[in-house]
Amino acid sequence: MQVPGSNPNERFDCTILKVTTLEAPGSGIKDTSLTLTTYTQLGSGEHINLRDLFFKQVTKLSFTLTGFTTLDSVVVSDALTFSRPHANNNYYGEYLVNNTGSFWMRVLVNGEPFWRFLIFNDAGEIVDASTINAMQLLHILAPPLNLGLPL
């Protein structure tokens, strides 16, 4: 971080906004996540590491979804998709997830106007969630927020 015209003893706050936009393949459904990271008391000339400093491990997540008529979208946090759940593979999903030991997935099913989600805690290298009934997942009932930038 360089602050032209600053004194060596001055300190600054810096907020970094990370915008991640994704579209679930074949669904046409787009989603955006915003991550704000604020650094405080930074001096001029100080370096900021923009990587996620809390990343600890990679977990292989596998599951089969059941209990719905239509699967509209699946989102797994900070994950690389190896097998996206769809009718041709009996709704089997396999993901490689960067995480801190906890991560989440959410699904949009049956044309419902809200997401359903599941949080995985204390994850190791492999999480075989076996069969997940989408109708038993918790609801995210709050509507999506429209945010104007800059915040």
Secondary structure, DSSP 4 states (H G I P E B T S, - for coil): ---TT--TT-EEEEEEEEEEEEE-TTT--EEEEEEEEEEEEEETT-----S-TT--EEEEEEEEEES-S-EEEEEETTEEEEE---GGGTTEEEEEEEESS-EEEEEEETT-SSEEEEEE-S--SEEEEEEEEGGGSEEE-SPPPP--S--
